[in-house]
Amino acid sequence: MNAEAVTRGLLFLSLVLAGVPGNTAVICGFILLVRREGRLSPADAIVLHLCSANLVVVSVRCLLEALATLRIHNVFDDAGCQAVIFLYRTARSLSIWLTFLLTALQCLSVAPPGSRRAAARALLARSLPAIFLTLWLINTSMSVAPLLFAIGARNDSRLLQNAINVEFCFLSFPSRLARDATGAVQVGRDVVPMALMAAGSLVLLVYLVRQRRRVRGLRGAAGGAAERRAAVTVVTLVSLYLLVYGVDNGLWVYTLTVPQTLGSALTSDLRLFFSSLYAAVSPLLILVSNTRLRCGKQPETTH
């Protein structure tokens, strides 16, 4: 085993060691919160769903990549490649859209009572089960390409003519048009929530600036502290998301437009690392910012 393979395996293993315990801790914390209080707030329900998707990303893709790279266990035959990449892409896309949903909820949460945005927030909270189901159906249906085109790594120039190398697997498309169309759909699926999240973050930043000015003008004012803390948390998560997934999608577009990169796994490795970085680091931010998970406090405000 060469030094490059060892480095690759250890990098993915580091994501597993950070992401699996972190996401598991958040999930267990919310389960205990449900047992203690009997319910979850809409924001907590979204975060629980988000951490479940992130756990699939790091435990299915990163763990199996690390085990195969370090030659401990390799599941990447044709069926293994199809299952692993399908689950990874579905969970990855769910993570993106759930982060957007959390941003939208927080933008509506800072609206004044009685406003249209407050009414929209109440409607969003009531509709969460249907929204979760819709996101699952849409993202599952948009991730079928690996089930059709993923194969285990092999030396066959006919199969690899329009293929993308993802180290232990290839996505072997029947034509360049099919490859580019699949890539465009994936980029569009990511860019839409990215743009919406960026807009939502600007709304939250404006709210935070106004709140800071208001608090400075009112000595000892404590109102809206919970909302400010939640807004800061969401802006931090979105900023991390935009950074890592912006790099991921930039590399994906580069892969599709520069033919020389299709046969190399380096670009795919970088994409996988950056997209999985969000799944590994975000639960740590959630644990640090959520006092209810850390200390078992009752909710500070009623939503």
N, C-alpha and C positions, 0 to 999 in steps of 0.2 A: 504494500500500500504506500503510495507516494505522499509527499508532504501536502500537495494540493488537495487530495482526497481527505486526509486527516483534518485539514483546516475546514474544508466544507462540512464534514460530518460534525465537527465540534461547534461550528457556527449554528447549524440547525439544532443541535442538541442544546445549546444555550437558550434558544427560543423555546424549546420544550420545557426546560427547567424553570424558565420564568413564566411561561404562559399557562402551563397546565396547573401548577399550584395556585397561581393568581386567579385564574378564571374559576377554578374549583372553589376557592375560598369565597369569592363573591357569590357564587351560586348557593353554597351552603349557608352563607350569611342571610341571603334573602329567604331561604327555606325556613331558617330559624325565625326570621322576622314574620313570616306568614303564620307560623305556629304560635308566636307570641301575640300578634295583633289581629290575626284572622284575615288579613287582606294586604295587598300591595297597592301603593299609589300608582297611577299610570306611568310616571317616569320610572319608578322602580321595576315595573313589569317590563318596560322596554329594555332597561339595562340588564335584567335577568335574561331576557331573550338574546340580547346582544352578546353577553358573556357565554351563553350556550353555543352560539354560532362560532365565537372565537375559539372555544374549547375544541370544537370539531376541526377548525383550521390547524391548530398547533398539534393536536393529538393524532390526527389522521395523516396530514401531509408531512409536517415537519418531523414527527417522530419516525415515520416509516422511511423518509428520506435519510435521516441520520443513521438508522439501523442498516439500511442498504449500503450507504456510503462507507460505513465502518465495517462492512462485511459481517454483520451479526445475523441479519435475517433479511431476505429479499423477497417481497411479494409482487414485484413488478413484472408479471407475465401479462398477457393481453387482458385477461379478466381483471387482474389487480390494477393495471393502469387505468382501465375504464372506470372501475369503482372509485379508486382513490382520487383521480382528477375530477370526476363528477361530483363527489362529496365535497371536495375542496372548493371547487368553483361555486357550487350552490351556497356553501357556508360563507365563503368570502363575499359573495354578492349580498347575501342576507345581512352580513355585518355592515356593509356600506349603507344599505337602505335603512337599517335600524338606527344607525348613527344619524342619518338625515331625519328620521322620524323623531328621534330624541331632540334634535335641534328645533324642529318645527313645534314640538310640544312646549319647549322652553320659551320660544319666541311668543307663543300664545299665552304662556303663564305670566308674563310680565305685563300683560294688558290690564288696564284699569277695570274694576268690576262693573258689570252692566254694559260693557262695550261689545261690539260685534266679535272682536277677537276672543273675548272671554267666553262668549256663546260658542264660538268655533272650537275652543279648547274643550268645553264640556262635551260637545258632539264627538270630537276626536277621542276623548277618554272613553266614552260609551262604545265607540266603534272599534276599539283596539283588537278584540278577538277576530273580527272580520278582516281588519287590516293585516294582522299577522298571517291569517290563512291566505289572503290574496298575495302577500309578498312571497310566501312559500311556493304557491302555485306558479307565479310569474317567474321567479328565479330558478325554480326547478326546471320549468319548460325551456328557459333560455340557456340551460347548462347541459343540454343533451349532446352537444358536439363530441365530448369525450366518449360517450357511449357508442357513437358511430365511427369515430376516426382514431381513437387511441389504440396503440399497439405497443407491445414490449420492444425494447431496443434490439435491432437486428441489422445485418448487413444485406440489404436488398435495394439496389438503386432504383428499381421500379416503384417500390412502396415509398421510398424516401424522397422522391422527386419534388413533391409539394408538401413536404413534412416540416414540422417544427420540432427541434430537438429539446426535450425537457429532461435530459440526463438519462434516466432509466427507462424512459418511454419516448415514443414519437407520436405526434398528432399528424397522421398521414391523411391529407385531404385528397379527394379525387381530382381536383383541379386548382389552379391558382385562384380562380374566381371564388371557389368555395372557401379557400383559406382566407382570402381578403375579406369576404363577406362576413365570415364568422368573427374575424378580428374586429371589423367595424361595429358589429353588434355588441361585442364585449366592451369596446371603448365607449360606445354610446350609453350602455348600461351603467358605466362608471361615471362618465362626465356629467350626465344629467343630475344625479344627486350631489356631485361635487359642486356644481354651479349653484344649486339650491342651498347647499350647506354654507357656501361662502356668503351668499346673500343673508342667510339667517344669522351668521356670525356677526355680520356688520350691524344688523338690528340689535343684537345683544350687546355689542360693543358700545353702540350709541346709548343704550339703556344704562350700562355700567358707568359711562362718563356722566350722564345726567344724575344718576344716583349719588355718585361721589360729590358732585357739586352741591346737591341738595343736603347731603349729610354734613358737608363743611359749613353750610349755612345754618344748620340746626345743631347746636352743641348737645352732645349726648344722644343724638337720635339713633335708634336701633331698628326702626321699622325697615322691613324688606331685607334683613340680613340673610335669611334663608334663600330668598330669590337671587340675591347678589352672588352668594356662594354657588348656587346651582348654575347660574349663568356663566360664572368663571370656569366651572368644571366643564360645561358643554363647549365653551369657546376653546378651552385647552384640548379637549378630545378632537374637535373639528380641525384645529390647527395641526395636530399630530396626523390626523387622517389625510388632510390635504397634502402634507409633506410626503408621507410614505406612498400614498396611492398616486400622487402626482408623478413621483419618480417611477413607480410601477407602470403607469400608463404611458409615460414618455418612452420607457424602454420597450414596451409592447409595440408602439407605433414605429419605433426605430427597427425592431425586429422585422416587421412587415414590409418596411420600405427599403431595407438594406439586405439583399439576398445572401450576402456572405455570412450573416449572423444566423441564418436558419439552421445550418448544420452544426453550430456550436451550442453547448449547453450553458456557456458562461452568462449570456444575457438572460436566459430563463432562470438561472440560479439567482441572479441579482433581483429579478422581478419577484421570485418566490420569497426571498429573504425580506425585501422591503414590505411586501404586502402582508407577510406574516408578523412583521415587527409590530404592527398596530395591534394585532390580536394578542401578542405577548405582553406589550407594555400598557395598553389601555386599562386592564383590570387593576394594575398598581395605582394608576391615577384615580380610579373609582374608589379603591380602598382608602387612599389618603384623604380624599375629599368628602366621603360619605361618613359622617359622624354616627349615623344610626347603625351602620355595619360594624364600625370599630367599637362603639361603646354601648350599643343596644339602647340608645335614647329613643324616646317617643318622638313622633314627628313634630317639628317646630311650627309648622303652619298646616292648615287644613286646605287641601285643594279640592 
